Amino acid sequence: MAEDKDWIENLQAIRDYLAKQFPGFVMTEGSSNPGILHKFTMTHPKTCEQFKLKVGWPRLSEKSNNPQKTERSLVHGDVARKMRQQKGQYFYW
């Protein structure tokens, strides 16, 4: 199903963005509430410093959304900076 592929590709765009923004950090992720949100945690292996992101399902599954639009939204929304400001708490995007 094409819609399933779209949200999977949008998740990959978010992974790629976070990996670029947090070099050297270990990424963990999961959906404790599938169909509602997806969580990402970036952890520095030496300092254990963490930056967290919750992504709402509507943002992932919106039919007009695609990986390029997702990446642009992450960059223009300065999501990595906002995650850093949360100091270990989840930033909801």
Phi and psi in degrees as GROMACS dihedral restraints (atoms count N, CA, C in turn):
[ dihedral_restraints ]
;  ai    aj    ak    al  type     phi  dphi    fc
    3     4     5     6     1   -63.7    20    10
    4     5     6     7     1   -37.2    20    10
    6     7     8     9     1   -62.2    20    10
    7     8     9    10     1   -40.2    20    10
    9    10    11    12     1   -60.8    20    10
   10    11    12    13     1   -42.7    20    10
   12    13    14    15     1   -63.0    20    10
   13    14    15    16     1   -38.6    20    10
   15    16    17    18     1   -59.4    20    10
   16    17    18    19     1   -49.1    20    10
   18    19    20    21     1   -69.2    20    10
   19    20    21    22     1   -30.7    20    10
   21    22    23    24     1   -66.1    20    10
   22    23    24    25     1   -41.0    20    10
   24    25    26    27     1   -68.1    20    10
   25    26    27    28     1   -35.1    20    10
   27    28    29    30     1   -65.0    20    10
   28    29    30    31     1   -39.1    20    10
   30    31    32    33     1   -61.7    20    10
   31    32    33    34     1   -40.6    20    10
   33    34    35    36     1   -64.7    20    10
   34    35    36    37     1   -37.4    20    10
   36    37    38    39     1   -62.3    20    10
   37    38    39    40     1   -38.7    20    10
   39    40    41    42     1   -68.0    20    10
   40    41    42    43     1   -43.5    20    10
   42    43    44    45     1   -57.0    20    10
   43    44    45    46     1   -46.5    20    10
   45    46    47    48     1   -62.1    20    10
   46    47    48    49     1   -43.6    20    10
   48    49    50    51     1   -61.1    20    10
   49    50    51    52     1   -48.6    20    10
   51    52    53    54     1   -63.7    20    10
   52    53    54    55     1   -39.2    20    10
   54    55    56    57     1   -62.2    20    10
   55    56    57    58     1   -37.9    20    10
   57    58    59    60     1   -70.7    20    10
   58    59    60    61     1   -39.3    20    10
   60    61    62    63     1   -78.8    20    10
   61    62    63    64     1   -23.1    20    10
   63    64    65    66     1  -127.9    20    10
   64    65    66    67     1    65.1    20    10
   66    67    68    69     1   -62.8    20    10
   67    68    69    70     1   139.8    20    10
   69    70    71    72     1    84.6    20    10
   70    71    72    73     1    -6.5    20    10
   72    73    74    75     1   -89.6    20    10
   73    74    75    76     1   153.1    20    10
   75    76    77    78     1   -97.5    20    10
   76    77    78    79     1   131.1    20    10
   78    79    80    81     1   -99.1    20    10
   79    80    81    82     1   131.8    20    10
   81    82    83    84     1  -124.1    20    10
   82    83    84    85     1   152.2    20    10
   84    85    86    87     1  -153.8    20    10
   85    86    87    88     1   164.5    20    10
   87    88    89    90     1   179.1    20    10
   88    89    90    91     1   170.1    20    10
   90    91    92    93     1  -123.6    20    10
   91    92    93    94     1    91.3    20    10
   93    94    95    96     1   -72.4    20    10
   94    95    96    97     1   -21.7    20    10
   96    97    98    99     1  -127.2    20    10
   97    98    99   100     1    74.4    20    10
   99   100   101   102     1   -55.7    20    10
  100   101   102   103     1   138.6    20    10
  102   103   104   105     1    84.4    20    10
  103   104   105   106     1    -4.4    20    10
  105   106   107   108     1  -116.7    20    10
  106   107   108   109     1   -50.7    20    10
  108   109   110   111     1  -159.1    20    10
  109   110   111   112     1   165.2    20    10
  111   112   113   114     1  -128.1    20    10
  112   113   114   115     1   136.3    20    10
  114   115   116   117     1  -110.5    20    10
  115   116   117   118     1   142.2    20    10
  117   118   119   120     1  -126.7    20    10
  118   119   120   121     1   139.4    20    10
  120   121   122   123     1  -129.5    20    10
  121   122   123   124     1   127.1    20    10
  123   124   125   126     1  -105.7    20    10
  124   125   126   127     1   120.4    20    10
  126   127   128   129     1  -122.6    20    10
  127   128   129   130     1   129.4    20    10
  129   130   131   132     1   -78.8    20    10
  130   131   132   133     1   124.5    20    10
  132   133   134   135     1   -64.9    20    10
  133   134   135   136     1   -26.5    20    10
  135   136   137   138     1   -92.9    20    10
  136   137   138   139     1   -40.7    20    10
  138   139   140   141     1   -97.3    20    10
  139   140   141   142     1   -13.0    20    10
  141   142   143   144     1    63.4    20    10
  142   143   144   145     1    13.8    20    10
  144   145   146   147     1   -64.4    20    10
  145   146   147   148     1   137.5    20    10
  147   148   149   150     1  -126.1    20    10
  148   149   150   151     1   145.6    20    10
  150   151   152   153     1  -131.1    20    10
  151   152   153   154     1   132.5    20    10
  153   154   155   156     1  -125.6    20    10
  154   155   156   157     1   146.9    20    10
  156   157   158   159     1  -137.7    20    10
  157   158   159   160     1   133.0    20    10
  159   160   161   162     1  -113.0    20    10
  160   161   162   163     1   129.6    20    10
  162   163   164   165     1  -114.0    20    10
  163   164   165   166     1   123.1    20    10
  165   166   167   168     1   -69.0    20    10
  166   167   168   169     1   144.0    20    10
  168   169   170   171     1   -56.8    20    10
  169   170   171   172     1   -40.5    20    10
  171   172   173   174     1   -56.6    20    10
  172   173   174   175     1   -36.3    20    10
  174   175   176   177     1   -67.4    20    10
  175   176   177   178     1   -35.8    20    10
  177   178   179   180     1   -75.6    20    10
  178   179   180   181     1   -37.4    20    10
  180   181   182   183     1  -102.6    20    10
  181   182   183   184     1    -3.4    20    10
  183   184   185   186     1   -54.7    20    10
  184   185   186   187     1   127.3    20    10
  186   187   188   189     1   -60.5    20    10
  187   188   189   190     1   -31.5    20    10
  189   190   191   192     1   -82.0    20    10
  190   191   192   193     1    -6.1    20    10
  192   193   194   195     1   -86.0    20    10
  193   194   195   196     1   147.2    20    10
  195   196   197   198     1  -145.7    20    10
  196   197   198   199     1   170.6    20    10
  198   199   200   201     1   -57.3    20    10
  199   200   201   202     1   -38.1    20    10
  201   202   203   204     1   -66.5    20    10
  202   203   204   205     1   -42.8    20    10
  204   205   206   207     1   -66.5    20    10
  205   206   207   208     1   -38.7    20    10
  207   208   209   210     1   -61.4    20    10
  208   209   210   211     1   -46.2    20    10
  210   211   212   213     1   -63.2    20    10
  211   212   213   214     1   -43.9    20    10
  213   214   215   216     1   -60.2    20    10
  214   215   216   217     1   -40.9    20    10
  216   217   218   219     1   -64.8    20    10
  217   218   219   220     1   -39.6    20    10
  219   220   221   222     1   -62.9    20    10
  220   221   222   223     1   -45.6    20    10
  222   223   224   225     1   -68.0    20    10
  223   224   225   226     1   -52.1    20    10
  225   226   227   228     1   -67.1    20    10
  226   227   228   229     1   -30.9    20    10
  228   229   230   231     1   -81.4    20    10
  229   230   231   232     1    -4.6    20    10
  231   232   233   234     1    51.6    20    10
  232   233   234   235     1    47.3    20    10
  234   235   236   237     1   -60.4    20    10
  235   236   237   238     1   -40.8    20    10
  237   238   239   240     1   -61.5    20    10
  238   239   240   241     1   -42.2    20    10
  240   241   242   243     1   -63.2    20    10
  241   242   243   244     1   -42.2    20    10
  243   244   245   246     1   -66.4    20    10
  244   245   246   247     1   -35.3    20    10
  246   247   248   249     1   -63.7    20    10
  247   248   249   250     1   -42.6    20    10
  249   250   251   252     1   -63.1    20    10
  250   251   252   253     1   -36.1    20    10
  252   253   254   255     1   -67.4    20    10
  253   254   255   256     1   -23.9    20    10
  255   256   257   258     1   -75.1    20    10
  256   257   258   259     1   -15.2    20    10
  258   259   260   261     1    48.9    20    10
  259   260   261   262     1    60.6    20    10
  261   262   263   264     1    92.1    20    10
  262   263   264   265     1   -12.7    20    10
  264   265   266   267     1   -90.8    20    10
  265   266   267   268     1   158.3    20    10
  267   268   269   270     1   -72.1    20    10
  268   269   270   271     1   136.4    20    10
  270   271   272   273     1   -98.8    20    10
  271   272   273   274     1   124.1    20    10
  273   274   275   276     1   -92.2    20    10
  274   275   276   277     1   124.5    20    10
